[in-house]
Amino acid sequence: MVDSQSTPARQRPSIVSISSYLLFLFVALQVISLIITLSTFGKTRDALRDAYADSTVEGADQVADVFAVVGIGGSIVLLLLAVVLGVLALFNNQGRNGARITTWIVGGIMVCCVGGGLLSNAAGGLNAGGGGTGGDGPTPEEVQRRLEDALPDWVTPVSLLLGVLSLIALITALILLALPKANPFFRKQAAAWEPPTPGASYPGQPQAPGQPGYPQATGEPGYPSTGEPSYPPPPATNRPDDTPPTDRPGSTPPSS
């Protein structure tokens, strides 16, 4: 018995696979960024405390700690969203259109976050000025200078490089998913009809006698037992009026 309807196998376009690889790369870059942020947390906090040491801002140490924690919190949030994109990439490889739409939404948010971080660093780094804290806090330029002096020389260029690579990989992945060549892979496939093979029957339809798989009639060889007891045939006996045959080889005619 064969299924008369089946869904044809879909071949994943190369652009969808490349998009998923780029999303996985984005996740890896965010992991590296978080590791760098955690490894430099102590020096970053100390640099911020030094920058606020000579200011009249109330609770300068607490303000410096808040800025340092916010930096780590932002990196963790970015990593979590990146992991979501990595999971969506697996579903994209299966041709699920809902996952592709969600990838565009989450990816758009990530583009804004990563791009905003790069613009902030290019515009002067961490904006930890004291204009909104009720005192003469340090200027953003002073805070950036303190951070550059406290952190290793490779931290800033490596962080910028990771940000640029992350942004390029994410934008490219989103564009590849939007190309017309990827649309058929995410379109719902209709079941294709296939004619039944000779000798097969439709599901639920009994087969005619003589076709493969049809049960044999009662009494025919190979028919399964019905559970009733079987008895041997009775022995053959000669009745009184029976005359034994005389024409058989070896038989003796009766005497008169």
C-alpha positions as CSV (number, residue, x, y, z in Angstrom):
1,M,0.0,0.0,0.0
2,V,1.5,3.3,-1.1
3,D,0.6,6.9,-0.1
4,S,-0.9,8.6,-3.2
5,Q,0.1,12.0,-1.9
6,S,3.5,13.1,-0.8
7,T,5.4,16.4,-0.3
8,P,8.3,16.8,-2.6
9,A,11.7,17.3,-0.9
10,R,12.9,20.9,-1.0
11,Q,16.5,21.8,-1.6
12,R,17.9,24.6,0.6
13,P,19.3,27.5,-1.4
14,S,22.9,28.3,-0.7
15,I,22.0,31.9,0.3
16,V,19.9,30.5,3.2
17,S,22.8,28.4,4.4
18,I,25.3,31.3,4.1
19,S,22.8,33.5,6.0
20,S,22.7,31.0,8.8
21,Y,26.5,30.8,8.9
22,L,26.7,34.6,9.2
23,L,24.2,34.5,12.1
24,F,26.3,31.9,13.9
25,L,29.3,34.1,13.3
26,F,27.4,37.0,14.9
27,V,26.8,34.9,18.0
28,A,30.5,34.0,18.2
29,L,31.5,37.6,17.9
30,Q,29.1,38.6,20.7
31,V,30.5,35.9,23.0
32,I,34.0,37.3,22.4
33,S,32.8,40.8,23.1
34,L,31.3,39.7,26.4
35,I,34.5,37.9,27.4
36,I,36.5,41.1,26.8
37,T,34.0,43.2,28.7
38,L,34.1,40.9,31.7
39,S,37.8,40.6,31.7
40,T,38.2,44.4,31.8
41,F,35.4,45.1,34.2
42,G,37.6,45.9,37.2
43,K,39.9,48.3,35.3
44,T,36.8,50.0,33.8
45,R,35.2,50.5,37.2
46,D,38.5,51.9,38.6
47,A,38.9,54.3,35.7
48,L,35.4,55.6,36.1
49,R,36.0,56.1,39.9
50,D,39.2,58.0,39.2
51,A,37.3,60.2,36.7
52,Y,34.7,61.1,39.3
53,A,37.1,61.4,42.2
54,D,37.7,65.2,41.8
55,S,34.1,66.0,41.0
56,T,31.3,67.3,43.3
57,V,28.8,64.7,42.1
58,E,27.0,63.0,45.0
59,G,27.8,59.4,45.3
60,A,30.6,59.4,42.7
61,D,31.6,55.9,43.4
62,Q,28.1,54.6,43.0
63,V,27.7,56.5,39.7
64,A,30.9,54.9,38.4
65,D,29.7,51.4,39.5
66,V,26.4,52.0,37.8
67,F,28.0,52.9,34.5
68,A,30.3,49.9,34.7
69,V,27.4,47.5,35.4
70,V,25.3,49.0,32.7
71,G,28.1,48.3,30.2
72,I,28.2,44.6,31.2
73,G,24.4,44.4,31.3
74,G,24.2,45.7,27.7
75,S,26.7,43.1,26.5
76,I,24.7,40.3,28.2
77,V,21.5,41.5,26.6
78,L,23.2,41.6,23.2
79,L,24.5,38.1,23.7
80,L,21.0,36.8,24.6
81,L,19.5,38.3,21.5
82,A,22.3,36.9,19.4
83,V,21.6,33.4,20.8
84,V,18.0,33.9,19.7
85,L,19.2,34.7,16.2
86,G,21.3,31.5,16.3
87,V,18.3,29.4,17.2
88,L,16.2,31.1,14.5
89,A,19.0,30.3,12.0
90,L,18.4,26.6,12.6
91,F,14.7,27.0,11.9
92,N,15.5,29.0,8.8
93,N,17.5,26.0,7.5
94,Q,14.2,24.0,7.7
95,G,12.4,26.5,5.6
96,R,10.1,28.0,8.2
97,N,8.8,31.3,7.1
98,G,7.8,32.4,10.6
99,A,11.4,32.0,11.7
100,R,12.5,34.1,8.8
101,I,10.1,36.9,9.7
102,T,11.2,36.8,13.4
103,T,14.8,36.9,12.3
104,W,14.1,40.2,10.5
105,I,12.5,41.7,13.6
106,V,15.1,40.6,16.1
107,G,17.9,41.3,13.6
108,G,16.6,44.8,13.0
109,I,16.7,45.5,16.7
110,M,20.3,44.2,16.9
111,V,21.4,46.4,14.0
112,C,20.1,49.4,15.9
113,C,21.9,48.3,19.1
114,V,25.2,47.4,17.5
115,G,25.2,50.3,15.2
116,G,24.3,52.7,18.0
117,G,27.2,51.4,20.1
118,L,29.6,52.0,17.2
119,L,28.4,55.5,16.6
120,S,28.6,56.3,20.3
121,N,32.3,55.1,20.5
122,A,33.1,57.0,17.3
123,A,31.5,60.2,18.7
124,G,33.7,60.2,21.8
125,G,33.2,57.0,23.7
126,L,31.3,56.5,26.9
127,N,29.1,59.5,27.7
128,A,29.4,59.7,31.5
129,G,29.2,63.4,31.8
130,G,27.8,64.9,35.0
131,G,25.3,67.2,33.4
132,G,22.4,65.1,34.7
133,T,23.8,64.1,38.0
134,G,23.6,67.4,39.8
135,G,27.3,68.4,39.9
136,D,30.3,69.2,37.8
137,G,31.0,65.7,36.6
138,P,33.8,64.8,34.2
139,T,33.3,65.4,30.5
140,P,33.0,62.5,28.1
141,E,36.4,63.3,26.7
142,E,37.9,63.0,30.2
143,V,36.2,59.7,30.9
144,Q,37.4,58.3,27.5
145,R,40.9,59.4,28.3
146,R,40.8,57.7,31.7
147,L,39.5,54.5,30.1
148,E,42.2,54.5,27.4
149,D,44.9,54.9,30.1
150,A,43.6,52.2,32.3
151,L,42.7,49.6,29.7
152,P,45.2,47.6,27.5
153,D,46.0,49.2,24.2
154,W,44.4,46.3,22.2
155,V,41.0,46.6,23.9
156,T,39.6,49.6,22.0
157,P,40.6,48.6,18.5
158,V,39.6,45.0,19.0
159,S,36.2,46.1,20.4
160,L,35.7,48.3,17.4
161,L,36.7,45.6,15.0
162,L,34.3,43.1,16.6
163,G,31.5,45.7,16.4
164,V,32.1,46.4,12.7
165,L,32.3,42.7,11.8
166,S,29.1,41.9,13.8
167,L,27.2,44.7,12.0
168,I,28.4,43.6,8.6
169,A,27.6,39.9,9.3
170,L,24.1,40.7,10.6
171,I,23.1,43.0,7.8
172,T,24.4,40.6,5.2
173,A,22.5,37.7,6.8
174,L,19.2,39.7,6.8
175,I,19.7,40.8,3.2
176,L,20.3,37.2,2.0
177,L,17.1,36.0,3.6
178,A,15.2,38.8,1.8
179,L,16.5,37.9,-1.7
180,P,13.8,36.5,-4.1
181,K,15.9,33.4,-4.6
182,A,15.1,32.4,-1.0
183,N,11.3,32.9,-1.3
184,P,10.4,29.5,-2.8
185,F,12.2,27.6,0.0
186,F,10.1,29.4,2.6
187,R,6.9,29.0,0.7
188,K,4.5,26.3,1.8
189,Q,4.7,23.3,-0.5
190,A,1.5,21.7,-1.8
191,A,1.2,17.9,-1.7
192,A,1.9,16.3,-5.1
193,W,-0.4,13.6,-6.4
194,E,1.1,10.3,-7.4
195,P,-0.8,7.5,-9.2
196,P,-1.1,4.3,-7.4
197,T,1.2,1.5,-8.4
198,P,-0.3,-1.7,-10.0
199,G,-1.5,-4.1,-7.4
200,A,-1.9,-1.5,-4.7
201,S,-5.1,-0.2,-3.2
202,Y,-6.1,3.0,-1.5
203,P,-6.0,3.1,2.3
204,G,-9.1,1.5,3.9
205,Q,-10.3,-0.1,0.6
206,P,-10.5,-4.0,0.6
207,Q,-8.6,-5.8,-2.2
208,A,-10.3,-8.1,-4.7
209,P,-9.6,-11.9,-4.7
210,G,-6.4,-12.7,-6.5
211,Q,-4.7,-9.4,-5.7
212,P,-1.6,-9.4,-3.5
213,G,-2.4,-9.4,0.2
214,Y,-5.9,-10.7,-0.2
215,P,-6.7,-13.6,2.2
216,Q,-7.2,-17.0,0.7
217,A,-10.6,-18.7,0.8
218,T,-11.4,-21.4,3.3
219,G,-10.0,-24.7,2.5
220,E,-7.3,-23.5,0.2
221,P,-3.6,-24.3,1.0
222,G,-2.0,-21.7,3.2
223,Y,-5.2,-20.4,4.7
224,P,-4.8,-19.7,8.4
225,S,-6.5,-21.9,10.9
226,T,-9.9,-20.7,12.2
227,G,-9.5,-22.3,15.6
228,E,-12.0,-25.1,14.9
229,P,-10.8,-28.7,15.7
230,S,-10.1,-31.0,12.7
231,Y,-11.0,-34.7,12.6
232,P,-9.4,-37.5,10.6
233,P,-11.5,-39.1,7.8
234,P,-13.3,-42.4,8.8
235,P,-11.6,-45.6,7.7
236,A,-13.0,-47.3,4.5
237,T,-14.9,-50.5,5.1
238,N,-16.6,-53.0,2.7
239,R,-20.4,-53.3,3.0
240,P,-22.0,-56.8,2.6
241,D,-23.4,-56.1,-0.8
242,D,-20.1,-54.9,-2.1
243,T,-18.4,-57.2,-4.6
244,P,-14.6,-57.1,-4.5
245,P,-13.1,-56.3,-7.8
246,T,-11.7,-59.1,-9.8
247,D,-10.0,-57.3,-12.5
248,R,-7.2,-55.8,-10.3
249,P,-3.8,-57.3,-10.6
250,G,-3.1,-59.9,-7.9
251,S,-6.7,-60.4,-6.9
252,T,-8.2,-63.9,-6.6
253,P,-11.8,-64.6,-7.8
254,P,-14.1,-65.9,-5.2
255,S,-14.7,-69.7,-5.2
256,S,-18.1,-70.9,-6.2
